Amino acid sequence: MYKKILLPTDGSENSKRAGKHAIWIADKSGADIIVLNVVEFYYPQISALPNYREGLYDDIMMEGETAVESFRKELELNQCNGVCKTVKLTTKIKEGKAHLEILESIDEDDVDLVVMGASGRHGLDRFMLGSVTERVIREAKCPVLVVH
């Protein structure tokens, strides 16, 4: 039924739980998984610290790489306890507004299903969907599975 599953991840607990669902669905359907981390750069200009922006950029990119690499390693090293030996995994890191980059990836990669956490690392997951998740649900042209 599904050929490509997009898994936006930020390393949060909800995105890790979403990853488990994505793996299970991919194993059952033979789908490939695209693990995507979107890095958003919003930082103030501080003229007294000339290398501030570059250092922050490097830190944020490293954080994104860590999120996708963590998921890839779990899949490859553990083989998901024998559940996902046939799952093909691709990782991507994009820069921009998260919901826009996720929606763009859906179109670019011809994604059949998005599996994502109810909210990311910014909290309030007990009370509401995250704003990125909500926007993706409203605008995606494919099914979106939200994992809490």
BAFI-3210 file (N, C-alpha, C; in Angstrom, 3 decimals, decimal comma, padded with zeros to 6 digits):
// residues 148
n [1|2|3|4|5|6|7|8|9|10|11|12|13|14|15|16|17|18|19|20|21|22|23|24|25|26|27|28|29|30|31|32|33|34|35|36|37|38|39|40|41|42|43|44|45|46|47|48|49|50|51|52|53|54|55|56|57|58|59|60|61|62|63|64|65|66|67|68|69|70|71|72|73|74|75|76|77|78|79|80|81|82|83|84|85|86|87|88|89|90|91|92|93|94|95|96|97|98|99|100|101|102|103|104|105|106|107|108|109|110|111|112|113|114|115|116|117|118|119|120|121|122|123|124|125|126|127|128|129|130|131|132|133|134|135|136|137|138|139|140|141|142|143|144|145|146|147|148]
n.u [000,817|001,869|004,634|006,607|007,572|007,543|009,420|009,513|011,824|012,977|014,422|012,995|011,003|008,422|008,879|010,606|008,934|007,170|008,893|009,135|006,606|006,658|008,662|007,469|005,225|006,555|007,924|005,811|004,566|006,520|007,619|009,865|011,740|012,058|013,983|013,717|015,168|014,559|016,181|015,861|016,853|017,023|018,303|019,533|021,222|024,305|026,500|028,807|029,860|031,510|031,782|029,584|027,212|028,170|029,129|026,769|025,254|026,744|026,379|023,597|023,246|024,707|023,136|020,848|021,954|022,638|020,106|018,961|020,934|020,937|018,503|018,950|021,117|019,955|018,137|019,848|021,773|020,315|018,485|015,868|014,930|014,620|012,421|012,526|014,218|014,238|013,830|014,443|016,379|016,619|018,317|017,787|018,684|017,359|017,203|015,191|011,749|010,043|007,459|007,017|009,215|008,783|006,352|007,238|009,061|007,320|006,126|008,427|009,648|007,667|005,938|003,955|002,898|003,021|004,616|004,586|005,533|003,293|003,966|006,979|010,206|009,625|007,671|004,483|003,108|001,164|-001,106|-001,760|-001,533|001,591|002,619|003,865|003,149|000,351|000,075|001,132|-000,708|-002,997|-002,242|-000,995|-000,843|-001,175|-001,856|-001,458|000,003|-000,237|001,637|001,422]
n.v [-001,195|001,327|003,125|005,008|006,444|009,294|010,461|012,912|014,163|015,315|014,421|014,259|012,650|012,003|011,946|009,804|007,730|007,864|007,020|004,284|003,384|004,030|002,293|-000,197|-000,063|000,261|-002,168|-003,974|-003,106|-002,892|-000,469|002,340|004,370|007,782|009,711|012,785|015,792|019,061|022,073|025,052|028,352|030,829|033,455|036,017|039,023|039,653|041,972|042,239|039,773|038,349|035,755|034,422|033,721|031,837|029,797|029,057|028,185|025,919|024,337|023,906|022,556|020,255|019,173|018,489|016,569|014,649|013,826|012,508|010,627|009,107|007,758|006,271|004,654|003,138|001,653|000,222|-001,084|-002,545|-003,802|-003,577|-005,502|-007,730|-007,054|-005,255|-005,903|-005,548|-002,907|000,031|002,853|006,366|009,370|012,848|016,271|019,411|022,954|025,569|026,642|024,400|023,110|023,859|022,743|020,044|019,641|020,237|018,154|016,003|016,310|016,397|013,889|012,119|011,056|008,703|008,477|010,244|010,021|011,224|012,868|014,051|016,474|018,382|018,938|021,207|021,185|021,201|018,947|017,460|018,920|019,969|019,710|020,088|023,083|022,712|020,086|020,370|022,128|020,555|018,452|019,826|020,698|018,688|016,444|013,819|010,936|011,510|010,246|010,715|010,483|010,091]
n.w [000,000|000,850|-000,466|000,036|003,044|004,986|007,645|009,711|012,009|015,173|017,185|019,510|022,106|021,178|018,402|018,260|019,063|016,922|014,956|015,517|014,799|012,077|011,172|011,643|009,923|007,471|007,302|007,081|004,732|002,834|002,284|001,752|004,026|004,639|006,544|007,967|008,998|009,875|009,961|011,575|011,434|013,592|014,997|017,076|016,050|017,264|017,704|019,208|019,413|017,079|015,896|016,679|015,211|013,325|014,993|016,302|014,122|013,336|015,644|015,619|013,177|013,749|015,745|014,255|012,513|014,405|015,283|012,985|012,483|014,813|014,626|012,275|013,054|015,094|013,614|011,833|013,533|015,461|013,925|014,435|016,240|014,578|013,083|010,951|008,709|005,993|005,416|003,660|004,205|004,087|004,805|005,432|005,687|005,964|005,486|006,780|007,204|009,213|008,667|006,009|004,665|005,163|003,809|001,231|000,863|000,805|-001,703|-003,435|-003,008|-003,558|-001,527|000,279|002,820|005,875|008,929|012,063|015,162|017,747|018,870|019,073|020,485|021,817|023,696|025,520|024,731|026,002|025,912|023,409|019,775|018,140|016,449|013,974|013,313|013,187|010,989|008,925|008,896|008,019|005,442|003,949|001,162|001,388|003,480|007,028|009,821|013,175|016,047|019,480]
ca.u [000,000|002,744|005,944|007,551|007,103|008,368|009,478|010,189|012,276|013,798|015,064|012,112|010,415|007,308|009,383|011,152|007,778|006,694|009,833|008,779|005,424|007,090|009,389|006,507|004,446|007,450|008,193|004,602|004,158|007,656|007,921|011,114|011,565|012,902|014,070|013,989|015,298|014,568|016,880|015,389|017,841|016,546|019,190|019,721|022,520|025,029|027,696|029,978|030,369|031,558|031,661|028,407|026,319|028,789|029,140|025,398|024,894|027,385|025,726|022,252|023,405|025,156|021,963|020,035|022,647|022,531|018,733|018,752|021,923|020,472|017,466|019,575|021,912|019,042|017,606|020,882|022,437|019,389|017,571|014,532|014,605|014,213|011,168|012,650|015,434|014,138|013,482|015,463|016,324|017,340|018,255|017,910|018,634|017,018|017,134|014,012|010,614|009,820|006,271|007,179|010,186|008,118|005,402|008,032|009,606|006,216|006,006|009,702|009,977|006,469|005,659|002,601|002,464|003,880|004,457|005,295|005,121|002,240|004,682|008,411|010,953|009,260|006,737|003,021|002,561|000,002|-002,247|-002,114|-000,610|002,575|002,210|004,364|002,280|-000,959|000,167|001,329|-001,999|-003,916|-001,822|-000,405|-001,655|-001,148|-002,216|-000,496|-000,214|000,331|001,909|001,565]
ca.v [000,000|002,495|002,942|005,902|007,031|010,394|010,537|014,108|013,912|016,327|013,754|014,250|011,351|011,745|011,562|008,448|006,819|007,874|006,192|002,868|003,125|004,085|001,053|-001,300|000,090|000,009|-003,596|-004,669|-002,679|-002,865|000,931|002,955|005,461|008,963|010,390|014,188|016,778|020,418|022,998|026,432|029,275|032,115|033,883|037,473|039,551|040,185|042,520|042,100|038,409|038,188|034,363|033,858|033,118|030,646|028,759|028,603|027,430|024,609|023,588|023,509|021,526|019,043|018,635|017,854|015,358|013,694|013,289|011,527|009,568|008,273|006,867|005,358|003,676|002,209|000,753|-000,663|-001,903|-003,459|-004,378|-003,459|-006,814|-008,641|-006,620|-004,390|-006,242|-005,178|-001,493|000,918|004,113|007,519|010,493|014,166|017,442|020,589|024,218|026,369|026,480|022,956|022,613|024,065|021,765|018,735|019,620|020,181|016,798|015,122|016,423|016,045|012,469|011,325|010,355|008,153|008,569|010,942|009,556|012,226|013,042|015,040|017,733|018,151|019,198|022,489|020,990|021,279|017,792|016,909|019,804|020,328|019,323|021,108|023,905|022,095|018,932|020,866|022,672|019,443|017,758|020,638|020,985|017,547|015,810|012,385|010,683|011,843|009,523|011,475|009,584|010,814]
ca.w [000,000|000,899|-001,079|000,709|004,296|005,476|009,094|010,219|013,369|015,832|018,312|020,673|022,443|020,265|017,081|018,403|019,026|015,537|014,214|015,709|013,968|010,683|010,899|011,586|008,689|006,346|007,258|006,607|003,391|001,918|001,969|002,163|004,995|004,503|007,834|007,665|010,061|009,340|010,837|011,444|011,984|014,090|016,055|017,071|015,657|018,406|017,068|020,077|019,256|015,629|015,456|017,333|014,225|012,748|016,023|016,504|012,917|013,441|016,719|015,195|012,145|014,426|016,424|013,220|012,085|015,499|015,298|011,913|012,641|015,914|014,110|011,315|013,799|015,773|012,595|011,303|014,542|016,132|012,951|015,035|016,812|013,511|012,461|009,771|007,980|004,590|005,287|003,105|004,936|003,558|005,743|004,813|006,548|005,179|006,215|006,465|008,112|009,280|007,977|004,572|004,164|005,205|002,693|000,003|000,762|000,400|-003,162|-004,088|-002,864|-003,867|-000,278|000,417|004,209|006,815|010,308|012,866|016,541|017,990|019,048|019,159|021,704|022,408|024,807|025,477|024,040|026,690|025,771|022,042|018,728|017,820|015,316|012,747|013,049|012,785|009,626|008,001|008,789|007,218|004,074|003,260|000,122|001,641|004,875|008,075|011,068|014,286|017,167|020,749]
c.u [000,863|004,079|007,007|006,891|008,075|008,258|010,235|010,587|013,121|014,504|014,206|011,563|009,255|007,806|010,036|010,028|007,203|007,593|009,525|007,567|005,805|007,813|008,417|005,708|005,316|007,742|007,001|004,260|005,285|008,070|009,337|010,797|012,561|012,854|014,531|014,111|015,379|015,183|016,379|016,396|017,201|017,458|019,413|021,117|023,181|026,379|028,948|030,615|030,405|031,385|030,448|027,522|026,889|028,794|027,759|024,922|025,464|026,719|024,360|022,318|023,834|023,987|021,050|020,649|022,553|021,148|018,537|019,724|021,515|019,423|018,066|020,364|021,034|018,507|018,658|021,484|021,513|018,518|016,170|014,044|014,060|012,981|011,393|013,905|015,404|013,838|014,674|015,282|017,180|017,229|018,494|017,901|018,391|017,003|015,886|012,956|010,175|008,615|006,392|008,143|009,600|007,158|006,130|008,603|008,533|006,095|007,262|009,947|008,797|006,085|004,191|002,029|003,499|003,577|005,269|004,734|004,096|002,837|006,138|008,986|010,512|008,104|005,267|002,377|001,366|-001,262|-002,676|-001,115|000,404|002,155|002,698|003,459|000,926|-000,948|000,344|000,022|-002,937|-003,535|-001,257|-001,390|-001,613|-001,568|-001,081|-000,909|000,511|000,431|002,141|002,338]
c.v [001,262|002,156|003,798|006,544|008,126|010,453|011,797|013,858|015,064|015,727|013,703|012,847|011,010|011,333|010,177|007,416|006,735|006,996|004,716|002,490|003,099|002,795|-000,115|-001,247|-000,223|-001,478|-004,360|-004,339|-002,707|-001,452|001,309|004,061|006,574|009,680|011,820|015,005|018,133|021,339|024,400|027,334|030,606|032,502|035,380|037,847|040,171|040,663|042,344|040,720|038,058|036,746|033,659|033,094|031,827|029,490|028,190|027,763|026,016|023,740|023,071|022,433|020,199|018,365|017,910|016,559|014,271|013,038|012,232|010,358|008,598|007,270|005,840|004,267|002,663|001,187|-000,253|-001,595|-002,944|-004,232|-004,494|-004,785|-007,773|-008,207|-005,918|-004,663|-005,763|-003,697|-000,708|002,299|005,169|008,628|011,800|015,231|018,635|021,807|024,967|026,225|025,025|022,496|022,774|023,045|020,352|018,618|019,536|018,781|015,791|015,123|015,936|014,543|011,550|010,430|009,929|008,341|009,355|010,382|010,513|012,314|014,147|016,416|017,394|018,518|020,459|022,398|021,121|020,068|017,170|017,703|020,056|019,741|020,435|021,870|023,320|020,929|019,381|021,387|021,568|018,687|018,514|020,702|019,799|016,937|014,294|012,171|011,044|011,083|010,281|010,561|010,431|009,967]
c.w [000,000|000,266|-000,405|001,915|004,694|006,987|009,494|011,671|013,889|017,045|019,561|020,924|021,506|018,883|017,127|018,382|017,618|014,675|014,337|014,866|012,488|010,287|010,748|010,280|007,469|006,197|006,681|005,155|002,367|001,531|002,399|003,152|004,682|005,847|007,550|008,936|009,402|010,378|010,540|012,131|012,314|015,232|015,946|016,598|016,890|017,873|017,914|019,953|017,771|015,142|016,039|016,344|013,660|013,749|016,273|015,329|012,993|014,499|016,287|014,109|012,768|015,147|015,434|012,739|013,144|015,521|014,220|012,040|013,746|015,428|013,154|012,030|014,505|014,790|012,140|012,350|015,148|015,170|013,548|015,589|015,766|012,759|011,130|008,952|006,537|004,373|004,750|003,730|004,247|004,588|004,986|005,904|005,641|006,086|005,794|007,539|008,048|008,472|006,461|003,960|004,170|004,035|001,352|-000,213|000,345|-001,122|-003,879|-004,109|-003,139|-002,683|-000,210|001,811|005,006|008,196|011,168|014,268|016,685|018,240|019,261|020,502|022,406|023,394|024,481|024,829|024,747|026,410|024,328|021,058|018,553|016,582|013,996|012,366|012,548|011,350|008,598|007,810|007,860|005,742|003,292|002,265|000,235|003,094|005,837|009,339|012,170|015,505|018,412|021,730]
res [m|y|k|k|i|l|l|p|t|d|g|s|e|n|s|k|r|a|g|k|h|a|i|w|i|a|d|k|s|g|a|d|i|i|v|l|n|v|v|e|f|y|y|p|q|i|s|a|l|p|n|y|r|e|g|l|y|d|d|i|m|m|e|g|e|t|a|v|e|s|f|r|k|e|l|e|l|n|q|c|n|g|v|c|k|t|v|k|l|t|t|k|i|k|e|g|k|a|h|l|e|i|l|e|s|i|d|e|d|d|v|d|l|v|v|m|g|a|s|g|r|h|g|l|d|r|f|m|l|g|s|v|t|e|r|v|i|r|e|a|k|c|p|v|l|v|v|h]
***
